[in-house]
Structures are given as C-alpha cells and as structure tokens.
Amino acid sequence: MRMLVLGGGWFVGRALVMAGHDAGHEVTVFNRGRSAPPPGPVTVVRGDRTDAADLRRLAGHGPWDVVVDVHGVVPRQVGAAARVLRGVVGRYVLVSTVSAYRDWPERAVHEGSPVKAGDPDADPEDWSWGTGVYGQLKAGAEAAAARAVDEQRLVVLRPGVILGPGEYGGRLTWWLRRAAAGGELLAPGASGDVLRPVDVRDLAAFILRLVEQQASGTYNVAGPVGRDTWGHLVEACLAATGATATVRWVDGEWLADQGVQQWVELPMWRTAPGTWAIDTTRAEGAGLTCRPLVETVADTWAWLSAGGQPVTTDRESMHGLGLARERELLERWRARLSAR
Ligand SMILES: NC(=O)c1ccc[n+]([C@@H]2O[C@H](COP(=O)([O-])OP(=O)(O)OC[C@H]3O[C@@H](n4cnc5c(N)ncnc54)[C@H](OP(=O)(O)O)[C@@H]3O)[C@@H](O)[C@H]2O)c1
C-alpha cells in the first residue's frame, strides 16, 4: 500500500509511519522538516500545508492508496489539503478527537452524538492549546474533510487520550517524572477510578487495519472498558521508574473545590462523568486491540530514560502540579481528615 502521512514527525504521525513501514507499506511524509526525520526508509516531501503551491507539488508525488491527515486542526487547512489530494488518493483519514463532541466530557458519547458547531472555513490567525477552541476547530476540520471527500472514502478517528513513547502533551510523561521524584504523592480520586487512554501504537495499528479493510465512517478510540484504573496507572509509574512513594488518594470533589485545575494540573484527572464514557464498540468490532497499560507506561519511561525528547509545544508546559503546591494540598487534606 502507498500511504501519505500529513505530519509524521511528532507522536501519532511518527507511530503511524513506523507501523506502516513495519507492515511493508510504502510511506511518504509531508512536513516542513522542523521535526526529527522520520524513522525508516520513508519518502519525505518538504513543504508547508498552509502554502497552496506546496500542496500542489505534494500531489504530484501521488497517487497513494491512503492519506492520513494526522496534524490537521485548522479547518481551512484540512479542507485545502483534502481538495488538492482527493484526486490522487483512495481513502482519506482524518485524526480528530473526542473534544469535537458537543457534550464531552459532561456526557457519554457515541459516534452519533452531536458534535460542536464547527466552521469548515475557519482559519484563525493563531490558536493555541488552552484557549478552548480546539474541539470546535476539530469539528470544523471534520466538516471540511466531509465537504471535500465522498463519505465512502472518508474515515474519521475520534481518540480520547493518547499515550506512549513520543508523547508531547505532558500527561503520562508528567506522571512518570512525578513518580520518579518519590516522596508523598498526591493521587486524585480513588484508586479504583477508571481511565481509558489508548497507546499511540495501538491507534496506529488500528488506522492501518481500517484502511486495509477499506472501512469508512467515524470511530471513537479509547482503551478497553473496565480494565484500567488510576491505581494501575500510579503503580505502573512507580514500577517503571523504580521509585518508592507514599500514595495519598485525595477526594476529587475536594481537589476541585481547592481550585485544582482539572485535566491540566493533575493530567488526565477530571471529575466530569463522561470523561471516559466513550463508546468504542464500533472500533472494537473493526479490530481495535489495546496492549496493557503497564506496557505503555514502561515503554514511555524507557523512551524518556534513553533521552527521548518530546517535541516542544505550548502544551507540555501547561500540565502538572508543582511540588510545593502538592505538599500544601496534602497538608490541607490531612488537616481536613483529622478535623473530622
Ligand atoms: N495527544 C492526544 O491525547 C490526542 C487525543 C485526541 C486526538 N489527538 C490528535 O492526534 C493528532 C496528533 O498529532 P501529532 O502532533 O502527534 O502528529 P504528527 O504527525 O506526529 O506530528 C505533527 C507533524 O505536523 C508537521 N507540521 C506542523 N505544522 C505543519 C505545517 N504548517 N505544514 C506541514 N507540516 C506541519 C510537523 O512537522 P514540522 O514541524 O517538521 O513541519 C509534524 O511532523 C492531532 O490531530 C491531535 O488533534 C491527540
């Protein structure tokens, strides 16, 4: 299979390039060349997706059986690429997100749940994580792809949280570094609370599986229901780093009342009831399989310990709780318990 990856250098795209290469596919990547070169023998086309001439030049390298737009967030950019490439590709895959759903994380979502009102022509001059527009832009990006490509050829992935080697969001990487520091560790909620991240390599394998099956439509992607808990995550981080820590489970509602910023200060923690209520029946039916969380955690630590450097974005720095603030919260929590 000839596969084109728009992006390919940071995390999801990189895992996809590796998976495509391992599966014997002929892979082309398109990016500006600022990120690390892709692994393996890959055809590299340098260019900027915001530049129409670069996109036209890229199309001249086709045809491909599939293009995967991994990087796309800005609707106008997603639409522009889809219009230029649709004549030289078979299947068109867009990596979107559960954040595109109108009601996530407040309510459970399935593929038919309403999405945010996204404008397929939106082209914000500048946008950044934390500005609250990401989900809306991704909904617009989906609409832009759907306008350009027939639905029989279009696949849209809506993953929840993606973890694994190469992660640059500062979620698991933050928890690993925190575990490695040992001491008294504040863990949110209860050890039995669920979470359902997906390993980036399992997402990549799933994308390839969908393309091989000539699938179309929308697929939520998250870890298995009822398998992983916060207790497993924290234990796996301690085991991977070899650190010892006294884990203090602190009530989630109380943390929220203290103003702890959910999803950000304690990455992946959120009290909203729909956070992990992502229906993945469709993806499982199409062959999504998920490795054990402990493997994701261990491999991410191995990658970090071997000098793995996440790409620098404004995203990683958003995440995490300072040690001083953690200590202060733990003291307040202890005082509350003893006052009871
Ligand atoms: N992380 C999560 O938990 C999560 C959850 C749900 C969905 N997602 C989605 O998953 C995807 C993750 O993508 P990723 O960042 O890991 O993808 P990636 O394909 O590994 O990396 C992004 C690539 O885009 C290239 N790029 C950036 N600006 C460009 C431009 N103007 N023109 C051409 N290339 C450009 C970068 O290379 P250069 O800098 O060299 O150009 C880089 O190779 C995103 O769509 C995200 O919304 C993530």
The ligand as an SDF file (V2000), in Angstrom:
LIG
                    3D

 48 52  0  0  0  0  0  0  0  0999 V2000
   -2.4730   13.6000   22.1960 N   0  0  0  0  0  0  0  0  0  0  0  0
   -3.7100   13.2200   22.4230 C   0  0  0  0  0  0  0  0  0  0  0  0
   -4.0370   12.7270   23.5130 O   0  0  0  0  0  0  0  0  0  0  0  0
   -4.7420   13.3520   21.3300 C   0  0  0  0  0  0  0  0  0  0  0  0
   -6.0500   12.9520   21.5990 C   0  0  0  0  0  0  0  0  0  0  0  0
   -7.0010   13.0000   20.5690 C   0  0  0  0  0  0  0  0  0  0  0  0
   -6.6210   13.4360   19.3080 C   0  0  0  0  0  0  0  0  0  0  0  0
   -5.3490   13.8400   19.0780 N   0  0  0  0  0  0  0  0  0  0  0  0
   -4.9940   14.2680   17.7310 C   0  0  0  0  0  0  0  0  0  0  0  0
   -3.9170   13.4510   17.3060 O   0  0  0  0  0  0  0  0  0  0  0  0
   -3.1250   14.1760   16.4180 C   0  0  0  0  0  0  0  0  0  0  0  0
   -1.7260   14.1680   16.9760 C   0  0  0  0  0  0  0  0  0  0  0  0
   -0.8920   14.5320   16.0140 O   0  0  0  0  0  0  0  0  0  0  0  0
    0.6910   14.6130   16.2390 P   0  0  0  0  0  0  0  0  0  0  0  0
    1.0220   16.0320   16.5680 O   0  0  0  0  0  0  0  0  0  0  0  0
    1.1220   13.5520   17.1340 O   0  0  0  0  0  0  0  0  0  0  0  0
    1.1020   14.3540   14.7150 O   0  0  0  0  0  0  0  0  0  0  0  0
    2.4510   14.0830   13.9900 P   0  0  0  0  0  0  0  0  0  0  0  0
    2.0860   13.8850   12.5670 O   0  0  0  0  0  0  0  0  0  0  0  0
    3.2850   13.0490   14.6330 O   0  0  0  0  0  0  0  0  0  0  0  0
    3.2380   15.4740   14.1640 O   0  0  0  0  0  0  0  0  0  0  0  0
    2.7830   16.6860   13.6430 C   0  0  0  0  0  0  0  0  0  0  0  0
    3.5170   16.9570   12.3280 C   0  0  0  0  0  0  0  0  0  0  0  0
    2.9680   18.0670   11.6490 O   0  0  0  0  0  0  0  0  0  0  0  0
    4.0320   18.7590   10.9990 C   0  0  0  0  0  0  0  0  0  0  0  0
    3.5860   20.1190   10.7490 N   0  0  0  0  0  0  0  0  0  0  0  0
    3.2940   21.0730   11.6680 C   0  0  0  0  0  0  0  0  0  0  0  0
    2.9160   22.1940   11.0450 N   0  0  0  0  0  0  0  0  0  0  0  0
    2.9680   21.9450    9.7140 C   0  0  0  0  0  0  0  0  0  0  0  0
    2.7070   22.7060    8.5550 C   0  0  0  0  0  0  0  0  0  0  0  0
    2.2930   24.0000    8.6200 N   0  0  0  0  0  0  0  0  0  0  0  0
    2.8750   22.1450    7.3410 N   0  0  0  0  0  0  0  0  0  0  0  0
    3.3050   20.8660    7.2320 C   0  0  0  0  0  0  0  0  0  0  0  0
    3.5590   20.0780    8.2990 N   0  0  0  0  0  0  0  0  0  0  0  0
    3.3980   20.6180    9.5300 C   0  0  0  0  0  0  0  0  0  0  0  0
    5.1900   18.6310   11.9860 C   0  0  0  0  0  0  0  0  0  0  0  0
    6.4430   18.6730   11.3690 O   0  0  0  0  0  0  0  0  0  0  0  0
    7.2700   20.0130   11.0610 P   0  0  0  0  0  0  0  0  0  0  0  0
    7.2530   20.8260   12.3190 O   0  0  0  0  0  0  0  0  0  0  0  0
    8.6030   19.4790   10.6730 O   0  0  0  0  0  0  0  0  0  0  0  0
    6.5380   20.6480    9.9310 O   0  0  0  0  0  0  0  0  0  0  0  0
    4.9880   17.1980   12.4830 C   0  0  0  0  0  0  0  0  0  0  0  0
    5.6630   16.2890   11.6490 O   0  0  0  0  0  0  0  0  0  0  0  0
   -3.6940   15.5760   16.3240 C   0  0  0  0  0  0  0  0  0  0  0  0
   -4.5600   15.6570   15.2210 O   0  0  0  0  0  0  0  0  0  0  0  0
   -4.5000   15.6960   17.6150 C   0  0  0  0  0  0  0  0  0  0  0  0
   -5.5350   16.6040   17.4930 O   0  0  0  0  0  0  0  0  0  0  0  0
   -4.4070   13.8050   20.0600 C   0  0  0  0  0  0  0  0  0  0  0  0
  1  2  1  0
  2  3  2  0
  2  4  1  0
  4  5  1  0
  4 48  2  0
  5  6  2  0
  6  7  1  0
  7  8  2  0
  8  9  1  0
  8 48  1  0
  9 10  1  0
  9 46  1  0
 10 11  1  0
 11 12  1  0
 11 44  1  0
 12 13  1  0
 13 14  1  0
 14 15  2  0
 14 16  1  0
 14 17  1  0
 17 18  1  0
 18 19  2  0
 18 20  1  0
 18 21  1  0
 21 22  1  0
 22 23  1  0
 23 24  1  0
 23 42  1  0
 24 25  1  0
 25 26  1  0
 25 36  1  0
 26 27  1  0
 26 35  1  0
 27 28  2  0
 28 29  1  0
 29 30  1  0
 29 35  2  0
 30 31  1  0
 30 32  2  0
 32 33  1  0
 33 34  2  0
 34 35  1  0
 36 37  1  0
 36 42  1  0
 37 38  1  0
 38 39  2  0
 38 40  1  0
 38 41  1  0
 42 43  1  0
 44 45  1  0
 44 46  1  0
 46 47  1  0
M  CHG  2   8   1  16  -1
M  END
$$$$
